[in-house]
């Protein structure tokens, strides 16, 4: 266990004194690779476009001017594209769909435009590092990677043990297939003062951009000197001393020295000064054989290549390590756990774009595949005027906007206000564009006569049931007009398992019923009020909810019909209000719905909601959850939902966009007036809504036999715009005997066991929660599933707390220069899942997995059913439609997730090709959780899938197993395919494996 202390280490403040004898390199010379680099944020203090205009274009122009007259810089190794993703992504808040998608978009662009295939990863600025990224780079065919922002105490420990170069292995990998060679930079920063050696005051003297008379200087007030014949010996030996000291932290004599910083190499003078002075130093060092050093400029791959050669030749073994590098601290108690939640509105918008992009990619790819199938069968005119090229351009822009937002100053919420707005506009416009792709693709697929398809942008045949007025407002439901004529509703299931889930739409009349187009039978439905205020319903809209049964990847059609008076297929919800002294005089307007007040003894009894699977008890005074019970086996747990405030430290250093520096333990949320509590009971769902001053909290229980009925939905509508230096927290207080252990996911891809350490400050025990966190004991597990990334902690046994929003008036001195005060009305949605376990564990396992039901419930949150209504104003509204479109023969196995079906760009132009990237993920799951229901509508097949029998009418052709981002055939990358025949249509994935298969479907 690390002590996490911070004694003064001398010139290396966070480390220790480094010494050497001088003869360590007599047998093997010190081999130094000085790697010039420039870190260009695609948005932070300026927008992406402004940075390019003001700085980045000048860096690129000077690069072409100074590197060589020969512009083949990539081919001859003078210029390297490291990592090659669309951005250098954050690794805490990002979901693995978006991480892989931005990596694929970058790799495809590089190959198409520059003929480049990256081999090394470079991540100097993400605020902590995830092993998920190492795995995806490995699967993409990269051989090595570099990381920088790691807790200073961890760096010191690694330096002491000489483990700064290691093989990073996934904790679920029983062998070495996931091992990725990794270099951890040892010092405080990636800038030049902190990269040549342990003494920044000396290293700064070798940043020749800071020569006297320039715009920047050394903060240690010892300026660089131009290298001349008079000082070259003294300067060379001074620099070599730093190189030697730094090399003593590693196991080999191969040393990496980055030479760069943010937006460096933008001026011609910098190129000249750095190159000329370093070349003189290298010449001196290399020509004096008694110094036993070989110094040179190089790329990151040059360095890794030399490192591999040296370890192979000398037999030096690098250690193998597993785990992650969160939570990052750069000094003292300054833990970067604030950005896990900063700007939560945009973290939610990120997930909205992600879900729309994945849904649109799959539906668009299926549409083109169906067109190819028909044309291969000799059917002409089948495409109509479907805008395949236009839609593909919208997909490309959406991929790139989603990719851009994965940048480590975007999804993190750590940019200037106007930069955040620029990101938000990009996300927003791509969501609108993807809705176009979705409705156009669905329109073509459900038409009986495909040749009758007409593209009408001004009057689209289908309309999505949600609209978002602007980038900084929440989506709103479209109110559908239901008259005497039938109104058609199309429901799309974007996942590869069958769904039985609740669909809710807004209609303009209470007299509505739902009828299946396929069977002609009415569907049980619930009519509920739409609330304009806590006790006043809207007179313009009603909420219609029904249970849709939708096959995998399918479109299913329903009729919305005017209901006769005696129709009982749609039942109206009943409402109960808890009366308080100050509320009794308030009138309640519930229109056509029955409503009552609870008073006296009734008002003091717990509020109980139940379905066939779960029973909940909530507080009569607050409406907040108190207890849960599983109906099947009687497992019961106290689960109290509570809200708290964190303030910020009274000291000079305070919380900001990056840092969480609280003023002690959280203080209970209290309001001047008790909440207004409204209870809804109906046949499809029941809910309890509590309206507080700063948030509205809803507990919802679905009366569904399927998956949705096995968890409790918790949602919050948060508004803290009136507050000063406060952070709102939702805490689950439970009697699960979890001790000081809990579990959080990494990127929605894998689970990382956590331990709350009392010796660390409170803020150090917060971790990123991308999709879920859970606590467990020997016979139960309680999982909180989230629809957006937030910070989470378990500060006491059985507890989980989530930071919902942060409003902070000051900068936290990490370069942003502002606080976080652009808060919005922000929605957050969760699912709470209680499960029984059967394992009696004496020790905490190093590897953990969600259950199958947890995986599936998370997909419900992140990939919901999408509803589209036929536009009665469209000229095609009367055309005959299919009752459903079902492309998949049967559901994929429960543990096999179709991550994407992504149409590949045509190499001859900007349009779509006839090839697609089929990306599959076999999820690891916990077999010791007992309540996995039959309602998942799928089984498991040990990771096997027969692509020949996957589709209903489509066929798979020209199959090729490739690396994750399509850069290499899989057998050329060093990744083990697991299948003997690379073109076999029978696929087998190992647990946790993500695999890309290039296919032609038609």
Protein Blocks (a to p, Z undefined) as FASTA:
>chain_A
ZZkiacdebjmlmlccdddehlmmmmmccdddddddddddebjjbcfklmmmmmmmmmmm
mmmmmmpmblclmlnopaccehjiabdcdfklpcfklmmmmmmmmmmmmmmmnopacfbd
cdfkbgcddfklmmmmmmnopabdcdfbdcfklmmmmmmnopmbccdddfklmblmlpcc
ddddfbfblcfklmnbmblklmmmmmcklgghiabdcfklpacddddfklmmmmmmmmmm
mmmmmmmmpmbfcdcdddddehihkbfklmmmmmmmmmmmmmmmmmmmknopacddddfk
lmmmmmmmmmmmnopacdddedddddddfbhjlccfklmmgokllmmmmmmmmmmmmmmm
mmmmmmmmmmmmmmmnopahklmmadfklmmmmmmmmmmmmmmmmpcklmnopacfklmm
mmmmmmmmmmmmmmmmmmmmmmmmmpmblmlpccdfklcfbdcfbdcfbfkbccdddddd
ddfbdcddddddfbfbdcddddddddfbfbdcdddfklopacddddddddfbfklccfkb
ccddddddddehiacddddddddfklckbccddddddddfklmmpccdehjaccdddehj
llmpccddddfkbccdddfklopafbdcdfklopacddddddddddddfbfbdcdfklcc
debjadddddfbdcdddddddfkbccdddddfkbccdddddddfblmlmpccddddddfk
lbghiadddddddfbdgbjadcddehhlaccdddddfkbcfklmpccdfkbccdddfkbc
cddddfbdcddddfbghiacddfbdcdfbdehionopacfkbccddddddddddddfbdc
fbdcfbdcddfklmmmmmmmmmccddddddfkbmklmpccdfbdcfbfbacdfklccfba
cddddfkbmbdcfbdcdddddddddfkbckbcfklopaceehpacfklmpmkbccehiac
ddfkopacfklnopaghiablkbcbdcddehiacddddddZZ
